[in-house]
């Protein structure tokens, strides 16, 4: 069992114990969300301001 810290949308955090298999899945989902958000924000940068 490993401890996973869940971050809620309102900023609060909660630590729970999860099985090793589930922990690996949760960490992978966190990475996908992080990189997916970064990719989306990169596409929405205004280019007009460079002039």
N, CA, C and O atoms as a GROMACS GRO file, in nm:
protein
  204
    1UNK      N    1   0.084  -0.118   0.000
    1UNK     CA    2   0.000   0.000   0.000
    1UNK      C    3   0.089   0.125   0.000
    1UNK      O    4   0.189   0.132   0.071
    2UNK      N    5   0.049   0.221  -0.081
    2UNK     CA    6   0.121   0.347  -0.088
    2UNK      C    7   0.024   0.460  -0.057
    2UNK      O    8  -0.097   0.445  -0.070
    3UNK      N    9   0.079   0.572  -0.016
    3UNK     CA   10  -0.004   0.689   0.013
    3UNK      C   11  -0.011   0.779  -0.110
    3UNK      O   12   0.091   0.811  -0.170
    4UNK      N   13  -0.133   0.818  -0.146
    4UNK     CA   14  -0.157   0.906  -0.260
    4UNK      C   15  -0.226   1.032  -0.209
    4UNK      O   16  -0.322   1.024  -0.133
    5UNK      N   17  -0.176   1.147  -0.251
    5UNK     CA   18  -0.236   1.274  -0.210
    5UNK      C   19  -0.328   1.322  -0.321
    5UNK      O   20  -0.284   1.352  -0.432
    6UNK      N   21  -0.457   1.328  -0.289
    6UNK     CA   22  -0.558   1.373  -0.384
    6UNK      C   23  -0.578   1.522  -0.365
    6UNK      O   24  -0.599   1.568  -0.253
    7UNK      N   25  -0.572   1.598  -0.475
    7UNK     CA   26  -0.590   1.743  -0.470
    7UNK      C   27  -0.727   1.777  -0.527
    7UNK      O   28  -0.756   1.748  -0.643
    8UNK      N   29  -0.811   1.839  -0.445
    8UNK     CA   30  -0.945   1.877  -0.488
    8UNK      C   31  -0.941   2.008  -0.566
    8UNK      O   32  -0.843   2.082  -0.559
    9UNK      N   33  -1.046   2.036  -0.640
    9UNK     CA   34  -1.052   2.157  -0.721
    9UNK      C   35  -1.049   2.284  -0.637
    9UNK      O   36  -1.002   2.388  -0.684
   10UNK      N   37  -1.097   2.278  -0.513
   10UNK     CA   38  -1.098   2.397  -0.427
   10UNK      C   39  -0.963   2.422  -0.358
   10UNK      O   40  -0.949   2.517  -0.282
   11UNK      N   41  -0.863   2.335  -0.386
   11UNK     CA   42  -0.730   2.355  -0.330
   11UNK      C   43  -0.699   2.270  -0.208
   11UNK      O   44  -0.584   2.264  -0.166
   12UNK      N   45  -0.798   2.206  -0.150
   12UNK     CA   46  -0.773   2.122  -0.033
   12UNK      C   47  -0.712   1.989  -0.077
   12UNK      O   48  -0.725   1.948  -0.193
   13UNK      N   49  -0.645   1.922   0.016
   13UNK     CA   50  -0.578   1.796  -0.014
   13UNK      C   51  -0.620   1.689   0.085
   13UNK      O   52  -0.655   1.719   0.199
   14UNK      N   53  -0.615   1.564   0.041
   14UNK     CA   54  -0.646   1.451   0.126
   14UNK      C   55  -0.551   1.337   0.090
   14UNK      O   56  -0.532   1.307  -0.028
   15UNK      N   57  -0.491   1.274   0.190
   15UNK     CA   58  -0.400   1.163   0.167
   15UNK      C   59  -0.470   1.033   0.202
   15UNK      O   60  -0.526   1.018   0.311
   16UNK      N   61  -0.467   0.938   0.108
   16UNK     CA   62  -0.530   0.808   0.128
   16UNK      C   63  -0.431   0.698   0.092
   16UNK      O   64  -0.340   0.720   0.012
   17UNK      N   65  -0.450   0.581   0.149
   17UNK     CA   66  -0.368   0.466   0.115
   17UNK      C   67  -0.437   0.387   0.004
   17UNK      O   68  -0.556   0.357   0.012
   18UNK      N   69  -0.361   0.355  -0.101
   18UNK     CA   70  -0.415   0.281  -0.214
   18UNK      C   71  -0.322   0.164  -0.246
   18UNK      O   72  -0.203   0.169  -0.213
   19UNK      N   73  -0.373   0.058  -0.310
   19UNK     CA   74  -0.287  -0.053  -0.351
   19UNK      C   75  -0.183  -0.007  -0.453
   19UNK      O   76  -0.203   0.093  -0.522
   20UNK      N   77  -0.073  -0.078  -0.463
   20UNK     CA   78   0.036  -0.041  -0.552
   20UNK      C   79  -0.009  -0.029  -0.698
   20UNK      O   80   0.033   0.063  -0.768
   21UNK      N   81  -0.094  -0.120  -0.745
   21UNK     CA   82  -0.141  -0.115  -0.884
   21UNK      C   83  -0.221   0.012  -0.911
   21UNK      O   84  -0.204   0.077  -1.014
   22UNK      N   85  -0.308   0.047  -0.818
   22UNK     CA   86  -0.390   0.167  -0.834
   22UNK      C   87  -0.305   0.293  -0.824
   22UNK      O   88  -0.332   0.392  -0.892
   23UNK      N   89  -0.204   0.291  -0.739
   23UNK     CA   90  -0.114   0.406  -0.724
   23UNK      C   91  -0.046   0.437  -0.857
   23UNK      O   92  -0.039   0.553  -0.898
   24UNK      N   93   0.005   0.334  -0.925
   24UNK     CA   94   0.072   0.354  -1.054
   24UNK      C   95  -0.024   0.414  -1.158
   24UNK      O   96   0.015   0.500  -1.236
   25UNK      N   97  -0.148   0.369  -1.158
   25UNK     CA   98  -0.248   0.421  -1.251
   25UNK      C   99  -0.279   0.567  -1.220
   25UNK      O  100  -0.288   0.649  -1.312
   26UNK      N  101  -0.294   0.601  -1.092
   26UNK     CA  102  -0.324   0.739  -1.054
   26UNK      C  103  -0.210   0.834  -1.091
   26UNK      O  104  -0.235   0.945  -1.138
   27UNK      N  105  -0.086   0.791  -1.071
   27UNK     CA  106   0.029   0.874  -1.106
   27UNK      C  107   0.033   0.896  -1.257
   27UNK      O  108   0.060   1.007  -1.302
   28UNK      N  109   0.007   0.792  -1.335
   28UNK     CA  110   0.006   0.805  -1.482
   28UNK      C  111  -0.106   0.900  -1.527
   28UNK      O  112  -0.085   0.979  -1.619
   29UNK      N  113  -0.222   0.893  -1.464
   29UNK     CA  114  -0.332   0.983  -1.498
   29UNK      C  115  -0.295   1.128  -1.464
   29UNK      O  116  -0.329   1.219  -1.540
   30UNK      N  117  -0.227   1.150  -1.352
   30UNK     CA  118  -0.182   1.284  -1.316
   30UNK      C  119  -0.087   1.340  -1.421
   30UNK      O  120  -0.098   1.457  -1.458
   31UNK      N  121   0.005   1.258  -1.468
   31UNK     CA  122   0.101   1.303  -1.570
   31UNK      C  123   0.029   1.338  -1.700
   31UNK      O  124   0.060   1.440  -1.762
   32UNK      N  125  -0.066   1.254  -1.741
   32UNK     CA  126  -0.140   1.280  -1.864
   32UNK      C  127  -0.219   1.410  -1.854
   32UNK      O  128  -0.224   1.486  -1.951
   33UNK      N  129  -0.280   1.436  -1.741
   33UNK     CA  130  -0.356   1.559  -1.722
   33UNK      C  131  -0.263   1.680  -1.726
   33UNK      O  132  -0.296   1.781  -1.787
   34UNK      N  133  -0.149   1.670  -1.661
   34UNK     CA  134  -0.053   1.781  -1.656
   34UNK      C  135  -0.003   1.814  -1.796
   34UNK      O  136  -0.002   1.930  -1.836
   35UNK      N  137   0.039   1.713  -1.871
   35UNK     CA  138   0.093   1.736  -2.005
   35UNK      C  139  -0.017   1.777  -2.102
   35UNK      O  140   0.008   1.855  -2.194
   36UNK      N  141  -0.137   1.725  -2.086
   36UNK     CA  142  -0.248   1.764  -2.171
   36UNK      C  143  -0.285   1.910  -2.153
   36UNK      O  144  -0.314   1.979  -2.250
   37UNK      N  145  -0.284   1.958  -2.029
   37UNK     CA  146  -0.315   2.098  -2.002
   37UNK      C  147  -0.206   2.188  -2.058
   37UNK      O  148  -0.237   2.295  -2.111
   38UNK      N  149  -0.081   2.147  -2.048
   38UNK     CA  150   0.028   2.229  -2.100
   38UNK      C  151   0.018   2.241  -2.252
   38UNK      O  152   0.040   2.348  -2.308
   39UNK      N  153  -0.015   2.130  -2.318
   39UNK     CA  154  -0.026   2.132  -2.462
   39UNK      C  155  -0.139   2.225  -2.506
   39UNK      O  156  -0.123   2.298  -2.604
   40UNK      N  157  -0.251   2.225  -2.436
   40UNK     CA  158  -0.363   2.312  -2.471
   40UNK      C  159  -0.329   2.459  -2.450
   40UNK      O  160  -0.365   2.542  -2.534
   41UNK      N  161  -0.262   2.493  -2.343
   41UNK     CA  162  -0.232   2.634  -2.318
   41UNK      C  163  -0.131   2.685  -2.420
   41UNK      O  164  -0.134   2.803  -2.456
   42UNK      N  165  -0.042   2.600  -2.468
   42UNK     CA  166   0.057   2.643  -2.566
   42UNK      C  167  -0.011   2.684  -2.696
   42UNK      O  168   0.037   2.775  -2.764
   43UNK      N  169  -0.120   2.621  -2.733
   43UNK     CA  170  -0.188   2.651  -2.859
   43UNK      C  171  -0.271   2.780  -2.851
   43UNK      O  172  -0.310   2.834  -2.955
   44UNK      N  173  -0.298   2.828  -2.732
   44UNK     CA  174  -0.384   2.944  -2.719
   44UNK      C  175  -0.308   3.072  -2.685
   44UNK      O  176  -0.366   3.166  -2.631
   45UNK      N  177  -0.180   3.077  -2.716
   45UNK     CA  178  -0.101   3.196  -2.692
   45UNK      C  179  -0.118   3.290  -2.810
   45UNK      O  180  -0.108   3.250  -2.925
   46UNK      N  181  -0.141   3.414  -2.779
   46UNK     CA  182  -0.164   3.515  -2.882
   46UNK      C  183  -0.031   3.552  -2.948
   46UNK      O  184   0.066   3.584  -2.879
   47UNK      N  185  -0.026   3.548  -3.080
   47UNK     CA  186   0.097   3.581  -3.155
   47UNK      C  187   0.099   3.729  -3.192
   47UNK      O  188   0.207   3.782  -3.219
   48UNK      N  189  -0.012   3.796  -3.193
   48UNK     CA  190  -0.023   3.935  -3.236
   48UNK      C  191   0.064   4.028  -3.149
   48UNK      O  192   0.110   4.131  -3.198
   49UNK      N  193   0.087   3.996  -3.026
   49UNK     CA  194   0.160   4.084  -2.934
   49UNK      C  195   0.307   4.097  -2.969
   49UNK      O  196   0.374   4.185  -2.917
   50UNK      N  197   0.360   4.010  -3.058
   50UNK     CA  198   0.501   4.017  -3.094
   50UNK      C  199   0.531   4.138  -3.183
   50UNK      O  200   0.647   4.176  -3.195
   51UNK      N  201   0.433   4.197  -3.244
   51UNK     CA  202   0.455   4.310  -3.335
   51UNK      C  203   0.495   4.428  -3.258
   51UNK      O  204   0.518   4.534  -3.315
   0.00000   0.00000   0.00000
